[in-house]
Amino acid sequence: MLAENFVERGGGRRQAGACQVRQQSYTEFSATLLVRIDLYRKDFSKGQRRIASYIEEHYDAAAFMTAAKLGSVVGVSESTVVRFATEIGYSGYPALQKAMQEMIRDKLNSIQRIEVTTGRIGDGDVVESVLNQDIDKIKRTLEEISRDDFKKTVSAIINAENIYVFGVKSASYIASFFAYYLDLIFGNVHILDSTSKTTTYEKLFRITEKDVMIGISFPRYSTMAVDAMSFAHERGAEVVAITDSMISPLVTNADEVLLARSDIASVVDTLVAPLSLINALLVAIVIERKEDIKETFSALEKVWEEQNVYAFDRTKTAEEKPDGR
């Protein structure tokens, strides 16, 4: 039982086996579709067996087909494909399609992403298609994010002696955004944005159980992110994963997991939902520590004004001088 596997860590308690149990369940989830097919195979009709065989051999292609397209490819009707999805326990074809997409989440290379994206949009309105997909990702993030893990993450950040934020490649931009505001608020932030092991561990080797590590990565997942989070976990730090799926490799060593949906097939990495999640974390931190943060920014505003940091302040200062200079 997890309740019996707590060990002391700093001022709190930690579930010793929680990360291992969590990852085991998520690994099982990634195989659920194929397990379901095997489980129900003996009851399949001839057409359903054709669908099952095609998915087992070509799930990477089937994952982005409509029910009608999949039916056409295997030689059955659209309704047969829909019935197949419900037959193996899914609510409908969209749920089956999502399960196939989970299986290939980290397998599409850049060329395949281009093919899938152009095929999905076709001759349609690119602006409408892309923005509607981003809206959908924010909605799904809102539905799937753990409010409990969100609150624990806010608390861990506020109480940490040091805050480490990891993000490389496209994730480095939102990691830097997050770290920038956290450092304005707390002044104890370390940004890790290199794929170099030497550079990463030189910045991370002082991490302790009093610190928090926030790892941000989306398909195709960064190996360095996984290794850095494992290192932080071994040192006893609170580890937070900001990623897109419970089968993400970042989950293995995470105490808290915050899901933010990204498009696994887009030509570029769409980070609208992850950025929105980070905005929510920053707002929650400000609300939690409102008076302290007001004092910090009051001092900062004074420095900005004195040093004419912003163009508007500089214009106003010039206008206040008698000679206008």
N, C-alpha and C positions, 0 to 999 in steps of 0.2 A: 504493500500500500504506500502511496506517495506520502500520506500523512505521517508515516513512520520513518521516512527517509530524510528528515530535516537535519541540517548541520548548521552550527553557528557561523555567522559571517558578519563581522563588524558589529553594528548595533542591532541587526535584525536576524532573520532566519532564512535559510535558503533550502529549496527542495533539491536534495542531492541527485536524484534520478530523474528529475522533471524533464530536462532537455532531451535525455536519451529516450524516454518514453514518448515524448512529443514527436521526435523525429521518426521513431518507429511507426507511429500511427500515420504520419504523413507519407512515409514511403509506401505503406500498405495502400494508402489512398491512390497513389499514382498507378498502382496495378489493378485497381478495382474494376475498371472496364473489362480488361482481359479475363479477370477472375469471373465476372458476371457472365461473360460469353461462354466460358467453360461450364459454368454452373447450370445454365439454361439450354445448352446446346442440344441435349437429347429431345427437347420439346419443340425445336425449331421446325418450321416448314421448310420446303425446298428453297423458296426464295429467301427466307431468313438465314439459312445456312450460307447462301451466296453472299449476303451482306456481311455476315460474321467473318467469312474467309477474307473478303476484301479489306475489312477494317484491320484484321490481324496482320495482313501483309502490306497494306498501304494506308495506315492510319494518318501518316503525315500528309497525304493528299486528301483523304476523306475529311480531315478536320476542317477544311475551309469550303467544303461543298454544301450546297443546299440539299434538303431532303430530295427534291426533284432531280437534281444533278446526280446525286449518289445512286438513286434508283435507276436513272438512265444508264449510268456506267455499268452497273451490275446486272441490268436487265430485269428490274422489277418496278412496280408502281411506286409513286411517292407515298401513297397510303401504307404500303407494305413496310417502307422504311420507318415511317412514324410508328407503326404498330411494333416494329422490332425494338425501337427505343423504349416503349412502355413495357414490352415483354420482358426486358432485362432489368426493369426496375427504375427507369428514369421517368421524370414527369412528362417528357416529350422530346422531340428531336433536338431543340436548342440545348437541353441539358446533356444529351449524348454528345453533341458537337463540342460543348465546353469540356467534357471529359477527354475527348480526343485531343483537343488543343492543349490541355494540361500535360498530356503525354509528350508533346513535342516542344514544350515551352522553351527549352534551352537548346533545341537542336537546329533551328532554322539559321542558315548563314545569310549573309547580306544579299546575295543574289536571289535566294529563295524569298526573302522578305520583299524584294522589289517585285517579283513575279506575283506574289500573293496580293500585294497592295494594289498594283495596277489592275489585276483581275477583279478585285473587290469593287473598285470605284468605276472602272471602265470608262464610259463616255459621260458619266454623271457629273454633277456639280462638285468639284473638289472641295471648295470652301465649306459647303453644306455638309458633305460627307465627313470630312475631317473634324469639323467642330461638333457635329452630332456624336461622333465616336468619342470625343473627349468629354462631352456632357455625360454620356453613358458611363464612362469610366469613373467620373466623380460620383455618380449615383450609386454604382456598384461598390465603390470604396465606402461610401456612407453606410450602406447596408451591411457590409462585411467586417468593418473595423471593430475590434474589441474595445468597448468603452473602459473595461477594467484595466486592460494593458495600457490604454491611453493615459488613464489617471496615474498608474504606477510609473509610467515613463516621465510624466510631468514631475512627479515627486522625486524620482531618481535624479533628474537633471537639477532640480532646485537644491537638493541636499548633497550633491557630489562635490568632492574637494577639487576634482579636475574633470573636465568634460572632453572626451575624444570623439571626433566626428570623422568617419571614414567614407569616402566616395571617390571613385576614379572614373575616367572617361566621361561619358555624358552625365553620370551621377555626380561627378565632381562639382558641377555648377550648382546643383541644389544643395549639396553638402556645404559648399562655400557660402551660399546664401544663408543657410541655417547657422553655420558657425559664426558668420559676421554678426548677426543679431544676438546670438547667445553671448558672444564676447563683449558686445556693448553692454549687455545686461549684467554679466557675471565677471568677465575679465579673466576667466580661467579655462579658456577653450584652446584645444589643440586640433588643428585640421590635418588629416592624413589623406593626401590626394595623389599619391604616387604608387605605381605598380612595382616599384623597386623594393625588394625585400630589405635591402640595407637601409634605405631611407625610412621605410615604414617602421622597422623595429628600433631604429635609433630614436624615433619619436615616441614609440610605445613602451619601451622597456621599463619605464618608471611607473607604469600603471599599477594601481593597488586596489584592494577591496573597498577603498573609500571613493573610488572613481566610477564613472559611467562611460561605457563605450557604445556609440551609436553607429551601426553599420548600414550603409545604404547601397543597395545593388539590385538591378533588374536584369532580365534576360538580354544578352547572354551574360550570366553571372560572373563576377570577378573572383578568380581563385584567390587573389590577394585579400579580398574582403573576407572570404571564408576563413583563411589562415589567421588574419589579424583578429577576428572575433574569437576564434578558438584560443589564441594566445591570451586575450583579455579575460576570457572565461576561466582559463587555467590560473590566472593571477587573482581570481576572486572578484573581479569588477562586475558591476551590474551591466548586462549586455542587452542592447535593444536592436532588433532587426527591423528596418524599414524596407520592405520588399513586396513582391506582387502576389505571392502564392504560399500556401502552407507546405508545399513541396519544394520550396526554394532551399538551396543548401545553406543559406544564412540562418535558417530556423534551428539547425542542429544545436548551436551553442547559445541560443537566445533565451533570456529570462522573460522578455516581453517581445511580442511580434505585432507590428503595426502593418496591416495590409493596405497597399495603395495600388490600384490597378494600372497597368501600363499595357500598351498594345504589343503583343508578341510578334506581330507580322508587319508592323509599320516599317517603311523605308528608314525613317529616323525614330529614335526613341522618344515616345511621347510621355512627358513627365508632368502633365497638367495635374493629375490626381495626387502624385507624391508631393508636389509643391503646395497644393491646397492643404494636404495633411500637415506639412511643416508649418504653414501659416497658422493652422489650428493649434498646434503645439505651442507656438510662440505666444498666441493670444491667451491660451490657458495659463501659461507661465506668468504673463503680465497680470492677469486677473488675480492669480494666487499670491503674487508678491507686489501688489499695486503700489503701496506706499514706498517700499524700498526702491523700486524701479523708478518711481517719480522723482525721488531724490537723486538717483544716478543721472537721469536724463536732464534734470534741472541744472546740475553741474556741467553736463556735457553741452547743453544749449548755450550756457554762459561762455564756454570756451569757443564754441563755434562762432558766436557773435563777436567776441573780442578779436578773433583771428580772421574775421571776414571770410569764413569758409565757403559760404554760399553767395551766389551772384546777387540775389535779391538783397541780402544784408549789406553787401558792398555798395549797391546802388543807393540804398536808403542812407548809408553813412555819408556818401558823397553829397546827397541832397541836403543833409543837415549841416554841412559846412557852409559858413557865410559866403565864401568865394566860389562855392560850387565845385571845388576841386577835390 
